[in-house]
C-alpha cells in the first residue's frame, strides 16, 4: 500500500505519485508538495512566517 508523505515546508499531505523528493549530499531527504513550496524553501523563507502553511496559520482564538 502506498503511503502518503507530508510536505516538509507547508505540512500538507502529498498523494502517492505526486510531489518532489530531493536527496541532499548528506543522505537526508526533503519532500515538497508543489513548486510553490520548493521555491519558498529555496529562497530561505520560514514556514512560520507564511499564513498559508500549517505552522504559519492563525492560532486558535486569534482572528
C-alpha positions, -999 to 999 in steps of 0.1 A, spaced: 0 0 0 15 34 -10 19 57 19 12 94 19 40 118 28 40 152 45 54 183 28 85 194 47 77 230 40 39 236 44 29 204 62 2 193 38 -3 157 27 14 145 -6 -5 120 -25 15 90 -39 29 97 -73 30 134 -69 53 160 -54 91 162 -55 117 145 -33 153 158 -30 181 138 -16 208 160 0 245 151 -1 244 140 35 217 115 26 187 133 41 155 136 20 132 166 16 97 163 3 78 191 -14 41 190 -25 44 218 -51 67 242 -69 54 269 -46 68 252 -15 100 243 -33 107 279 -44 99 293 -10 123 269 7 150 277 -19 145 314 -11 152 307 26 117 316 38 105 302 71 71 284 70 61 300 103 61 334 86 37 325 59 -1 324 65 -8 295 41 14 270 59 3 249 88 30 265 111 20 300 100 -17 295 102 -37 316 126 -37 303 162 -69 292 178 -88 321 192 -70 346 170 -90 364 144 
